[in-house]
């Protein structure tokens, strides 16, 4: 079952592993969110941003499609640079 609550503590610019991928947290969703627990960027060669949920024991990517190119999105520029440096 996918949940947005009772997940490990997360914070902006923290790293989590989602389905085997190292991901940098770009937003932490507070309260109730249809999007998930947070948004991340991943894949340094071709950066993408995805929403992430907690399945009770692991982080999983949301089924929700991504509509922006992380590398070309001004709000994500700082996060993409950090992702590429790792």
C-alpha angles and dihedrals in degrees: 000000000000115000139176094206138068093031125140116280112278132184140187112283091014121134125238133172113238118186090331097315125113107234134188116218112237099172135014112209112222125210118350115352132175088208100063136253098309148341122247141183120224141163105061094205094054105012118214131178121220138173115244132210134190117240094195095271108024142036113250133184116252117248087230111114122243115237102186136065105240094207091055099041112101094211090056098043095099092049094048089053091052091046092053092050094057 
